Amino acid sequence: MKNKELEIKFALRDPKQGHVVFSDPWIRALTAPDSERSLPMRAVYYDDPGRHLAAHRIGYRVRREGEEYISTLKWSAEKETAGFSRRLEYNLPAKGEDPDLTAFLPLLRKEPFPEAGQLGYALQSCGNLRPLFISDCRRQLAEIRFRESRIELSCDTGELQAGDRQETVCELECELKEGREEDLKAFGEELQKRFGLSPLNDSKLKRGLKLAQK
């Protein structure tokens, strides 16, 4: 479990651009030994019929990562700018895709910040959850050692699915795993400059919600 997520997201023109980034000599020199891998990721995003969670800026999903299921709760009071986002994030192991918001309540009760109580109340007052959309992607990832920090660099390619509607996913993410926020931003700026990347402010959750409303 972790309770803080800092990441920068970029849009890719196509999967080949992601391959160019991962095979670049500069990236290769920063990549930690034996950290590269590729795995399928299928995530089901949930909310109640009234979009109660979305109204409180809460995202909830259950994702299969390879052979494991992870239940994830995210909350943010800030809007994404220049592809950068800062969120609270909680991850718990799950037995399958069935949702269970109550599992997060003990974690929130231990949090010292005042918004934790409001967040817990929002979970308890949520109605019956139903699937909103699915993210079905393959993720290529590697651990980057940059300055004083560890950063996970990942490329997601696949699609979002809401009923009979689909939207392509092709994006690059840099997530701070350990270290300094300024290192993450400096690495993101260098990535953008070297590869001509465009910041992506809309998360999969935002895009999936829009897709489900069409």
C-alpha positions in Angstrom: 0.0 0.0 0.0 1.2 3.5 -0.7 -0.7 6.8 -0.1 0.9 9.2 -2.5 1.1 9.2 -6.3 3.2 11.7 -8.3 3.3 11.2 -12.0 3.7 12.9 -15.4 1.8 11.6 -18.4 2.5 12.1 -22.1 0.5 11.3 -25.2 2.2 9.1 -27.9 1.5 9.3 -31.6 1.6 5.5 -31.9 3.2 2.5 -30.1 6.4 2.9 -32.2 7.1 6.1 -30.4 7.1 4.3 -27.1 9.6 1.8 -28.5 11.9 4.7 -29.6 11.9 6.1 -26.0 12.7 2.7 -24.3 15.4 1.9 -26.8 17.1 5.3 -26.7 20.7 5.2 -25.4 20.0 7.9 -22.8 17.1 5.9 -21.4 19.1 2.7 -21.6 21.9 4.2 -19.5 19.4 5.3 -16.8 17.6 1.9 -16.7 18.2 -0.2 -13.6 19.4 -3.7 -14.4 16.8 -6.4 -14.9 13.9 -3.9 -14.3 12.3 -4.1 -17.7 9.2 -6.1 -18.2 6.0 -6.2 -20.1 2.6 -7.4 -18.8 -1.1 -7.3 -19.7 -3.3 -5.0 -17.5 -7.1 -5.2 -17.5 -8.8 -2.7 -15.2 -12.5 -2.4 -14.4 -13.6 1.1 -13.2 -16.6 1.3 -10.9 -19.1 3.9 -9.7 -22.7 4.0 -8.6 -25.5 5.0 -11.0 -25.4 8.6 -9.8 -21.6 8.9 -10.4 -21.1 9.5 -6.6 -17.4 8.7 -6.6 -16.7 10.9 -9.7 -18.5 13.8 -8.0 -16.1 13.6 -5.1 -13.0 13.3 -7.4 -12.6 9.7 -6.4 -11.5 7.0 -8.8 -11.9 3.3 -8.0 -10.8 0.3 -10.1 -9.9 -3.3 -9.8 -7.0 -4.2 -12.1 -5.4 -7.5 -13.1 -1.7 -7.1 -13.4 -0.3 -10.2 -15.0 -1.7 -12.9 -12.6 -2.5 -10.6 -9.7 -5.6 -8.5 -8.9 -5.1 -5.1 -7.3 -7.8 -2.9 -5.9 -7.0 0.9 -6.2 -8.6 4.0 -4.7 -7.4 7.4 -5.9 -8.4 10.9 -4.8 -7.2 14.3 -5.9 -8.0 17.9 -5.0 -5.9 19.3 -7.8 -6.3 19.5 -11.6 -3.6 18.0 -13.8 -1.4 20.6 -15.4 1.3 20.0 -18.1 0.7 16.3 -17.7 1.6 16.4 -13.9 -0.7 15.0 -11.3 -0.6 14.6 -7.5 -3.0 12.2 -5.9 -3.6 10.1 -2.9 -3.5 6.4 -3.8 -4.2 3.3 -1.9 -3.6 -0.2 -3.2 -4.9 -3.5 -1.7 -4.7 -7.1 -3.0 -8.0 -8.4 -4.4 -9.3 -11.9 -5.1 -10.9 -10.9 -8.4 -12.7 -8.1 -10.2 -15.6 -7.8 -7.7 -15.5 -4.3 -6.0 -15.2 -3.8 -2.3 -14.9 -0.2 -1.1 -15.2 -1.1 2.6 -11.7 -2.6 2.5 -10.2 0.9 2.4 -12.1 2.3 5.4 -9.5 1.0 8.0 -6.7 2.7 6.1 -8.5 6.0 6.0 -9.3 6.0 9.7 -5.5 5.9 10.3 -4.8 9.0 8.2 -4.0 12.2 10.0 -5.2 14.7 7.3 -8.7 16.2 7.8 -9.9 15.2 4.3 -9.6 11.5 5.3 -12.9 11.6 7.2 -14.7 13.2 4.2 -13.2 10.6 1.9 -14.3 7.8 4.2 -17.8 9.2 4.4 -18.0 9.5 0.6 -17.1 5.8 0.3 -19.7 4.8 2.9 -22.5 6.9 1.2 -21.8 5.5 -2.2 -24.6 3.4 -3.8 -24.4 0.0 -5.4 -21.3 -0.1 -7.6 -21.5 -1.1 -11.2 -18.8 -1.3 -14.0 -18.5 1.9 -15.9 -15.7 1.1 -18.4 -12.7 -1.2 -18.9 -9.1 -0.4 -19.6 -7.4 -3.2 -21.5 -3.8 -2.5 -22.2 -0.3 -3.9 -22.3 2.3 -2.1 -20.2 6.0 -1.9 -20.9 7.9 -0.6 -17.9 11.3 0.0 -16.5 12.9 1.5 -13.4 14.8 4.7 -14.1 17.6 5.9 -11.8 17.6 9.7 -12.3 19.6 12.0 -10.0 18.6 11.0 -6.4 15.3 9.3 -7.4 13.8 6.1 -8.7 11.2 6.6 -11.4 9.0 4.0 -13.1 8.8 4.7 -16.8 5.9 2.9 -18.5 4.2 2.8 -21.9 0.5 1.8 -22.1 -1.0 0.7 -25.4 -4.5 -0.7 -25.8 -8.0 0.7 -25.5 -10.8 1.9 -23.2 -14.1 0.1 -23.6 -17.6 1.4 -22.5 -20.3 -0.8 -23.9 -19.9 -0.8 -27.6 -17.7 2.3 -27.6 -13.9 2.2 -27.7 -11.0 4.7 -27.4 -7.4 4.1 -28.1 -4.8 4.3 -25.3 -1.3 5.1 -26.3 0.6 7.0 -23.5 3.8 7.3 -21.6 3.9 7.7 -17.8 6.7 8.6 -15.4 5.8 7.8 -11.7 8.0 8.8 -8.8 8.7 5.6 -6.7 11.3 7.1 -4.4 13.0 10.4 -4.1 12.3 14.0 -5.0 9.4 15.7 -6.9 11.9 18.0 -8.6 13.8 15.1 -10.0 10.5 13.7 -11.5 9.7 17.0 -13.1 13.3 17.4 -14.4 13.2 14.0 -15.9 9.8 14.7 -17.5 11.1 18.0 -19.0 14.1 16.2 -20.5 11.8 13.4 -21.9 9.6 16.0 -23.5 12.5 17.9 -25.0 14.3 14.8 -26.4 11.3 13.1 -27.9 8.9 15.9 -28.8 6.2 14.6 -26.4 2.9 16.3 -25.7 1.7 16.5 -22.1 -1.5 14.5 -21.4 -3.8 15.9 -18.7 -6.7 13.6 -19.0 -6.3 10.4 -17.1 -7.8 7.0 -18.1 -10.5 7.7 -15.5 -11.5 11.0 -17.1 -11.5 9.6 -20.6 -13.4 6.6 -19.6 -16.1 8.6 -17.8 -16.5 10.7 -21.0 -16.7 7.6 -23.1 -19.3 6.0 -20.8 -21.5 9.2 -21.1 -21.7 9.2 -24.9 
